[in-house]
Amino acid sequence: MMFARRLYVASMLVSVARAIVTAELAAEKTEASGAALSRQHAHGRRAHRAIIRSESGVANGETSSGADARGDNVVESLAMQKSRDAESRRSLMTNSDKTSGGASLIQERPNFSASPPLVLYGIETCSAKKYTDIVDAVFETWAKNVPRKHVIMVGGLHDDAKKGLTKVPMICPDTVGSLSCKETVLLFRAVERAVELDAQWLAVLQEDKFVSPAKVASTLQGFDSSKAMVLGPFGCGRGLKGYCQSVHDGAGLCGGDGYFISRGALDRILLKDQTVHELVNETKAMCPTCADASDMSSSCLFHKRGLPMSAPNFVSLMGEAPVERPFSEETQFTKGVSDLVDRFGGKAPMTVHLNFPKESIPGYIRKLHERLREE
């Protein structure tokens, strides 16, 4: 009996010792992780300050995202912030789990839904030939198997009103730019279409994006679309003058790679009996200098509606494919596509912002689509 008691006491001491060692190792790991995160925050702050201090004379790249370098100096500063610091900011946002308005982080919940959600793909564009050629490439590649009613086109030859898919008019100039106006129309149309099709998500894009619909659906399947949330790269606009106060103080979306709005958030965008003209005017009044910075104008609207914006871990599956000049040879297309695919480990990214001269984008989209089909 005495031997059994001694054996029991010895085993308890061993268990306590193991628990102490485990706790010490966990504490060391946490301390190391915290130190690494602090270094990332410091690097992000230094990069952001350097960008704001830099000169605002940026050459117009004629890109069609909310990060375009057209317009006043405020928009140009934002464009430089996005193009020069995209990777470090994306890493910072992913690891620090930044959210807007003090909202709690919306975490992924694997297998939340038994089946992939219905996703609407909203695309802002115009009728200029360079942009029409890109839209043609989009419908020939990644959007080929997406039902046409699941694509909301605003502007250009394929505008939904022209195709009889909506009665909501396109009230914006059908020219390069006016993206804030177009994105607001897109949001208005999406509210209508989501109800009609019982869609769970909206992807907000411009024509210069390559998208993997299967990757988008499988990723968003891990989130509860009935809850109000806006997901995507986040942290732009903080401290910059010219935007609404809520973005200046609390930051906004970095829309170059696109972003995603849940059904719960879509249902809260429109005020009672609000028309598309009224929504456009409301957004413009909040951010009169936004013009082409559609991510900033939409962020102002989301802040006002109390919709939480956050950068979940999946932003690492979203990226940018920048080059300095147009592709002119087949070998350049092949290398550019290979470099991009290698960055994502040979897998299809959720979205890619094709941030280079427009004339090269249609060929790049087709080549990238062909390469990913082979993987």
C-alpha distance (Angstrom), angle and dihedral (degrees) to the residues before:
residue distance angle dihedral
M1 . . .
M2 3.82 . .
F3 3.83 90.3 .
A4 3.82 92.1 51.9
R5 3.81 90.7 50.1
R6 3.80 92.0 50.6
L7 3.81 90.5 48.2
Y8 3.80 90.2 51.7
V9 3.82 92.4 50.3
A10 3.80 91.0 48.5
S11 3.80 91.9 51.7
M12 3.80 90.9 50.1
L13 3.81 91.2 52.1
V14 3.80 90.4 51.5
S15 3.84 90.6 51.1
V16 3.80 91.5 50.4
A17 3.80 91.6 49.2
R18 3.80 91.0 50.8
A19 3.81 91.3 50.0
I20 3.80 91.3 51.4
V21 3.81 92.4 50.6
T22 3.82 91.6 47.3
A23 3.81 91.6 50.6
E24 3.80 92.0 49.3
L25 3.82 91.8 50.5
A26 3.82 91.2 49.0
A27 3.79 91.1 50.2
E28 3.80 91.4 51.1
K29 3.82 90.5 49.6
T30 3.80 91.9 49.4
E31 3.80 91.7 49.0
A32 3.81 91.5 50.8
S33 3.80 91.6 47.9
G34 3.79 91.3 49.7
A35 3.78 91.7 50.5
A36 3.81 91.6 51.2
L37 3.80 91.4 49.2
S38 3.80 90.9 50.3
R39 3.79 90.0 53.4
Q40 3.83 89.8 51.1
H41 3.80 91.6 50.7
A42 3.80 91.0 49.6
H43 3.79 92.0 48.9
G44 3.81 91.5 48.6
R45 3.80 92.1 50.4
R46 3.81 92.5 48.8
A47 3.80 91.7 49.6
H48 3.80 92.1 47.7
R49 3.82 92.8 50.6
A50 3.80 91.8 47.6
I51 3.80 91.5 52.2
I52 3.80 94.0 49.7
R53 3.82 90.3 49.4
S54 3.82 93.2 49.5
E55 3.78 120.8 97.0
S56 3.79 116.8 -84.3
G57 3.80 97.8 -137.0
V58 3.80 101.4 112.7
A59 3.80 120.8 165.6
N60 3.78 112.4 -116.2
G61 3.81 107.9 -104.5
E62 3.81 93.0 -175.5
T63 3.79 91.0 -131.1
S64 3.79 116.7 159.8
S65 3.80 102.8 -141.7
G66 3.78 127.9 102.2
A67 3.81 86.4 -99.3
D68 3.80 93.9 66.1
A69 3.78 117.8 143.4
R70 3.79 94.9 -133.3
G71 3.78 125.4 107.4
D72 3.76 130.7 32.8
N73 3.78 128.9 -11.8
V74 3.78 92.5 -88.5
V75 3.80 92.0 60.8
E76 3.80 90.6 44.2
S77 3.80 91.2 53.1
L78 3.79 89.8 51.8
A79 3.79 91.4 49.6
M80 3.79 91.3 53.3
Q81 3.78 90.2 47.8
K82 3.79 91.3 54.1
S83 3.79 99.0 42.8
R84 3.82 98.4 42.9
D85 3.80 100.6 38.1
A86 3.80 104.3 30.4
E87 3.77 97.7 115.0
S88 3.81 98.3 44.0
R89 3.80 91.6 44.5
R90 3.80 92.3 48.8
S91 3.80 90.4 51.6
L92 3.79 90.4 46.8
M93 3.79 93.4 49.7
T94 3.80 93.6 46.2
N95 3.80 94.3 50.9
S96 3.79 98.9 38.1
D97 3.85 94.9 43.3
K98 3.79 94.5 -138.3
T99 3.78 117.8 -162.0
S100 3.77 135.8 -179.7
G101 3.75 128.8 -109.2
G102 3.78 95.6 7.2
A103 3.79 90.1 -68.7
S104 3.78 117.6 157.9
L105 3.80 114.8 -104.0
I106 3.79 114.0 -93.1
Q107 3.79 104.4 -132.5
E108 3.77 127.1 -155.0
R109 3.79 113.8 -103.0
P110 3.83 108.1 -161.9
N111 3.80 114.8 -134.5
F112 3.81 92.3 7.1
S113 3.81 88.3 147.2
A114 3.79 123.9 41.0
S115 3.80 92.0 -140.3
P116 3.82 134.8 32.3
P117 3.81 113.0 -86.2
L118 3.77 124.3 -112.8
V119 3.80 106.3 -106.1
L120 3.81 125.7 -164.2
Y121 3.81 116.4 -149.2
G122 3.80 113.5 -147.4
I123 3.81 116.1 -163.0
E124 3.82 125.5 -172.1
T125 3.80 116.5 -158.4
C126 3.82 144.5 132.6
S127 3.81 141.5 -127.4
A128 3.82 97.5 -100.8
K129 3.82 109.7 122.9
K130 3.82 96.0 -117.9
Y131 3.77 89.5 56.2
T132 3.80 94.9 42.1
D133 3.82 89.1 54.8
I134 3.80 90.0 53.3
V135 3.81 92.5 49.5
D136 3.81 89.5 51.0
A137 3.80 89.1 53.8
V138 3.81 90.7 48.7
F139 3.82 92.2 54.3
E140 3.81 90.1 46.6
T141 3.80 93.9 52.1
W142 3.80 132.1 19.5
A143 3.84 95.2 8.6
K144 3.81 94.9 43.4
N145 3.80 94.2 99.5
V146 3.79 96.2 35.2
P147 3.83 109.4 103.4
R148 3.79 108.5 -108.5
K149 3.80 92.5 -122.8
H150 3.79 88.7 57.7
V151 3.81 88.9 62.1
I152 3.81 117.1 75.0
M153 3.80 110.2 -159.2
V154 3.79 119.2 -165.0
G155 3.80 114.9 -172.3
G156 3.78 130.9 -3.7
L157 3.78 131.7 63.5
H158 3.81 93.0 -50.9
D159 3.82 96.3 51.6
D160 3.80 108.8 150.0
A161 3.81 93.5 -124.3
K162 3.81 89.8 55.7
K163 3.80 89.8 50.3
G164 3.80 93.7 49.4
L165 3.82 93.3 -114.6
T166 3.80 95.6 121.6
K167 3.77 141.2 17.8
V168 3.80 91.5 -146.4
P169 3.82 104.0 107.8
M170 3.79 124.7 -131.3
I171 3.80 96.7 -119.8
C172 3.81 97.0 174.7
P173 3.83 127.9 92.8
D174 3.82 107.3 -87.5
T175 3.78 92.0 -134.1
V176 3.80 137.2 105.4
G177 3.77 104.5 -66.4
S178 3.82 128.9 11.2
L179 3.79 85.0 116.7
S180 3.80 95.4 150.0
C181 3.79 90.3 57.5
K182 3.81 92.2 44.6
E183 3.78 93.4 48.3
T184 3.79 90.8 51.7
V185 3.82 90.1 51.8
L186 3.80 87.6 47.9
L187 3.79 91.3 54.7
F188 3.81 91.3 48.4
R189 3.81 92.2 50.2
A190 3.80 91.2 45.4
V191 3.81 91.7 57.8
E192 3.81 88.7 55.9
R193 3.82 94.8 43.9
A194 3.79 94.4 46.2
V195 3.79 90.3 56.7
E196 3.80 92.0 45.8
L197 3.83 95.1 50.0
D198 3.81 98.8 26.4
A199 3.81 88.8 -121.8
Q200 3.80 119.8 -180.0
W201 3.83 101.6 -157.2
L202 3.79 143.7 26.0
A203 3.80 122.5 -151.0
V204 3.82 109.9 -154.0
L205 3.80 110.7 -149.2
Q206 3.77 146.1 146.8
E207 3.79 124.7 -133.0
D208 3.82 93.5 -95.6
K209 3.80 93.4 74.1
F210 3.78 131.6 100.5
V211 3.79 112.3 -150.4
S212 3.79 135.9 -170.2
P213 3.82 103.0 -149.2
A214 3.81 92.3 -169.4
K215 3.82 91.9 53.1
V216 3.82 91.1 45.8
A217 3.82 93.0 51.2
S218 3.80 95.2 44.8
T219 3.81 91.8 48.1
L220 3.80 96.0 47.1
Q221 3.80 89.4 47.5
G222 3.79 86.4 79.4
F223 3.82 93.3 64.3
D224 3.79 132.3 74.1
S225 3.81 102.8 -116.2
S226 3.80 92.0 -168.1
K227 3.81 88.9 70.9
A228 3.81 118.4 79.9
M229 3.81 109.8 -106.3
V230 3.80 139.7 141.0
L231 3.80 112.3 -155.6
G232 3.79 130.1 -165.6
P233 3.79 143.3 80.7
F234 3.81 106.6 -26.6
G235 3.80 136.6 -174.4
C236 3.82 105.9 72.9
G237 3.80 124.9 130.9
R238 3.78 97.5 25.4
G239 3.80 109.9 146.6
L240 3.81 93.9 1.9
K241 3.79 118.6 127.9
G242 3.79 122.0 -130.1
Y243 3.78 99.3 48.9
C244 3.79 129.1 89.7
Q245 3.79 117.1 -70.6
S246 3.80 92.9 -111.6
V247 3.81 91.6 59.5
H248 3.80 92.1 42.3
D249 3.80 90.0 53.8
G250 3.79 102.7 31.3
A251 3.84 104.9 22.7
G252 3.78 128.1 -127.5
L253 3.78 144.1 -130.0
C254 3.80 123.2 -54.0
G255 3.78 94.6 -139.1
G256 3.79 101.2 -178.1
D257 3.81 92.0 101.0
G258 3.81 94.0 37.9
Y259 3.80 129.6 -109.9
F260 3.81 140.0 -132.0
I261 3.81 132.1 -120.5
S262 3.79 122.4 -161.4
R263 3.79 123.5 -134.7
G264 3.78 88.3 -113.2
A265 3.80 89.2 59.6
L266 3.82 94.9 42.9
D267 3.79 90.1 55.4
R268 3.82 89.5 59.7
I269 3.81 100.0 48.1
L270 3.81 100.6 84.0
L271 3.77 123.3 64.2
K272 3.79 117.9 -137.9
D273 3.83 110.6 -64.8
Q274 3.82 90.8 -9.6
T275 3.82 115.1 163.2
V276 3.78 126.9 -144.5
H277 3.82 89.9 -108.7
E278 3.79 90.6 53.3
L279 3.81 93.0 48.7
V280 3.82 91.8 49.5
N281 3.81 90.8 48.8
E282 3.80 91.7 47.4
T283 3.80 92.3 52.2
K284 3.80 93.1 44.7
A285 3.81 91.4 50.9
M286 3.80 90.6 54.3
C287 3.80 93.3 50.4
P288 3.83 111.9 16.7
T289 3.82 92.7 167.4
C290 3.81 95.8 50.3
A291 3.84 96.4 89.5
D292 3.83 98.5 141.5
A293 3.82 95.8 11.7
S294 3.78 92.6 90.2
D295 3.79 93.5 161.4
M296 3.80 88.9 59.9
S297 3.81 95.7 47.3
S298 3.80 91.3 47.3
S299 3.81 90.6 47.1
C300 3.81 88.5 54.7
L301 3.81 89.0 53.1
F302 3.81 93.1 46.9
H303 3.80 91.4 49.7
K304 3.80 90.0 50.7
R305 3.82 92.0 49.6
G306 3.80 91.1 48.3
L307 3.80 93.7 -117.3
P308 3.83 112.2 156.3
M309 3.81 115.5 -126.5
S310 3.78 119.9 -161.2
A311 3.79 143.6 163.5
P312 3.80 107.9 -126.9
N313 3.79 123.7 -168.4
F314 3.80 92.8 -90.0
V315 3.82 91.7 75.2
S316 3.81 84.2 88.1
L317 3.83 85.3 70.5
M318 3.81 90.4 57.9
G319 3.78 121.4 75.2
E320 3.77 152.6 150.7
A321 3.79 131.3 -107.0
P322 3.83 105.5 -157.0
V323 3.81 126.3 176.7
E324 3.77 130.6 173.7
R325 3.80 99.0 -130.4
P326 3.82 140.8 13.1
F327 3.79 119.6 -73.9
S328 3.80 107.4 -108.9
E329 3.79 103.5 172.6
E330 3.78 135.6 48.5
T331 3.81 90.7 -120.3
Q332 3.80 90.3 58.2
F333 3.81 91.4 52.9
T334 3.80 91.0 48.9
K335 3.79 93.9 48.4
G336 3.81 93.5 44.9
V337 3.80 91.6 51.6
S338 3.81 92.8 44.6
D339 3.79 91.9 51.2
L340 3.80 91.0 51.4
V341 3.81 94.9 47.1
D342 3.81 90.4 48.0
R343 3.83 89.8 54.0
F344 3.81 88.7 60.0
G345 3.79 94.7 45.7
G346 3.79 94.6 -103.8
K347 3.81 91.9 -58.6
A348 3.77 131.0 115.3
P349 3.83 112.6 -95.1
M350 3.80 119.9 -134.6
T351 3.80 92.2 -120.4
V352 3.79 136.4 -9.9
H353 3.80 125.5 -162.3
L354 3.81 107.3 -141.4
N355 3.79 95.9 -148.3
F356 3.78 101.9 -179.6
P357 3.83 138.1 89.0
K358 3.78 112.5 -42.5
E359 3.79 97.1 -126.6
S360 3.81 90.3 65.0
I361 3.80 97.6 48.5
P362 3.86 101.1 79.4
G363 3.81 92.1 54.2
Y364 3.79 91.8 44.2
I365 3.82 91.9 50.9
R366 3.80 91.8 51.7
K367 3.80 93.1 45.8
L368 3.81 92.5 47.6
H369 3.80 91.6 48.1
E370 3.80 90.3 50.6
R371 3.79 92.5 48.8
L372 3.80 94.8 48.9
R373 3.81 91.5 50.0
E374 3.81 87.6 59.1
E375 3.80 93.8 53.0
